[in-house]
Amino acid sequence: MDAITREVIRASLLAYADEMTKNFWRSSYGYMNYEVRDFAVGFVDPEGRIVLQSRFTHPAFTADLGFVVKDAVDEQEVIEPGDV
């Protein structure tokens, strides 16, 4: 993959993550989510490696995201397109 295509994909994924963060924060009714922003948003591969995180979430919360996704994937017998 050439550098320009890779950067376009990276920027698009980052924009999606940022938009998910804004929507979650705006629609959250919990104090910890709304005021403290105690949540993480990002993209993780099936092995639990963090692909990228939103620019509006704290890295300390994102660090645990990979472990959670990896455990969830391992618990499922079959994950098919459309499940996530």
Buried (B, 14 or more C-beta within 10 A) or exposed (E): EEEEEEEEEEEEBBEBBBEBBEEBBEEBEEEEBBEEBBBBBBBBEEEBEBEBBBEBBBEEBBEEBBEEBBEEBEEEEEEEEEEE
